């Protein structure tokens, strides 16, 4: 399998999926908690 773009990498796709999942989980956190995880 030839990688022509970083978006073709499975690790990239998994990272994007994980970021989306984290956003969904933390989206309903109170505003006071916005930057606590950073």
N, CA, C and O of each residue as an XYZ file, in Angstrom:
152
protein
N       0.850     -1.182      0.000
C       0.000      0.000      0.000
C       0.892      1.240      0.000
O       1.743      1.405      0.874
N       0.692      2.086     -0.964
C       1.477      3.311     -1.071
C       0.715      4.469     -0.417
O      -0.474      4.673     -0.664
N       1.420      5.203      0.405
C       0.824      6.352      1.080
C       1.172      7.593      0.277
O       2.342      7.952      0.143
N       0.153      8.240     -0.252
C       0.371      9.461     -1.024
C       0.025     10.708     -0.227
O       0.358     11.826     -0.620
N      -0.639     10.504      0.881
C      -1.113     11.623      1.684
C      -1.176     11.156      3.137
O      -1.481      9.994      3.404
N      -0.892     12.050      4.065
C      -0.938     11.664      5.477
C      -2.329     11.213      5.889
O      -2.471     10.440      6.836
N      -3.348     11.679      5.198
C      -4.715     11.279      5.530
C      -5.002      9.832      5.148
O      -6.009      9.265      5.572
N      -4.128      9.235      4.353
C      -4.252      7.821      4.003
C      -3.781      6.914      5.137
O      -4.099      5.725      5.150
N      -3.031      7.459      6.080
C      -2.491      6.666      7.177
C      -3.593      6.279      8.157
O      -4.408      7.113      8.550
N      -3.608      5.027      8.542
C      -4.611      4.541      9.490
C      -4.493      5.292     10.814
O      -5.504      5.612     11.439
N      -3.276      5.572     11.240
C      -3.076      6.286     12.507
C      -3.712      7.675     12.458
O      -4.255      8.142     13.459
N      -3.649      8.335     11.306
C      -4.290      9.648     11.142
C      -5.807      9.499     11.268
O      -6.458     10.281     11.961
N      -6.354      8.510     10.605
C      -7.799      8.296     10.630
C      -8.279      7.969     12.043
O      -9.332      8.444     12.469
N      -7.508      7.160     12.767
C      -7.865      6.822     14.152
C      -7.778      8.053     15.055
O      -8.615      8.236     15.939
N      -6.769      8.893     14.834
C      -6.607     10.102     15.641
C      -7.770     11.068     15.421
O      -8.267     11.671     16.372
N      -8.200     11.211     14.180
C      -9.333     12.087     13.871
C     -10.604     11.537     14.519
O     -11.411     12.293     15.059
N     -10.772     10.233     14.460
C     -11.931      9.604     15.090
C     -11.904      9.814     16.608
O     -12.931     10.127     17.211
N     -10.743      9.644     17.214
C     -10.596      9.855     18.656
C     -10.888     11.302     19.036
O     -11.575     11.559     20.025
N     -10.375     12.241     18.262
C     -10.626     13.660     18.533
C     -12.122     13.957     18.471
O     -12.645     14.701     19.300
N     -12.801     13.381     17.501
C     -14.251     13.562     17.390
C     -14.987     12.987     18.590
O     -15.926     13.593     19.105
N     -14.550     11.809     19.031
C     -15.172     11.188     20.206
C     -14.957     12.034     21.456
O     -15.876     12.209     22.257
N     -13.755     12.554     21.621
C     -13.461     13.409     22.778
C     -14.317     14.668     22.732
O     -14.839     15.105     23.758
N     -14.462     15.251     21.548
C     -15.301     16.445     21.415
C     -16.741     16.135     21.814
O     -17.363     16.911     22.539
N     -17.276     15.004     21.344
C     -18.651     14.631     21.675
C     -18.834     14.473     23.183
O     -19.846     14.896     23.741
N     -17.846     13.862     23.836
C     -17.936     13.627     25.281
C     -17.844     14.934     26.056
O     -18.598     15.150     27.005
N     -16.929     15.799     25.659
C     -16.673     17.024     26.424
C     -17.539     18.201     25.991
O     -17.512     19.250     26.635
N     -18.290     18.051     24.934
C     -19.102     19.146     24.408
C     -20.130     19.645     25.420
O     -20.500     20.819     25.404
N     -20.584     18.769     26.287
C     -21.609     19.148     27.263
C     -21.036     19.503     28.628
O     -21.791     19.709     29.578
N     -19.720     19.576     28.739
C     -19.102     19.997     29.996
C     -19.461     21.460     30.255
O     -19.676     22.220     29.310
N     -19.527     21.859     31.521
C     -19.783     23.270     31.836
C     -18.659     24.158     31.295
O     -17.519     23.712     31.163
N     -18.984     25.401     30.985
C     -17.990     26.333     30.442
C     -16.786     26.500     31.360
O     -15.678     26.753     30.886
N     -16.983     26.363     32.645
C     -15.864     26.508     33.581
C     -14.837     25.388     33.419
O     -13.714     25.500     33.911
N     -15.209     24.332     32.746
C     -14.316     23.187     32.539
C     -13.656     23.182     31.161
O     -12.963     22.224     30.818
N     -13.859     24.233     30.366
C     -13.371     24.253     28.981
C     -11.895     23.944     28.833
O     -11.515     23.189     27.938
N     -11.062     24.503     29.676
C      -9.617     24.362     29.486
C      -8.958     23.530     30.578
O      -7.735     23.536     30.710
N      -9.748     22.826     31.347
C      -9.205     22.014     32.430
C      -8.401     20.841     31.879
O      -7.399     20.451     32.479
N      -8.815     20.277     30.759
C      -8.126     19.120     30.188
C      -6.828     19.488     29.498
O      -5.990     18.616     29.266
N      -6.638     20.749     29.166
C      -5.457     21.158     28.403
C      -4.228     21.112     29.233
O      -3.142     21.426     28.746
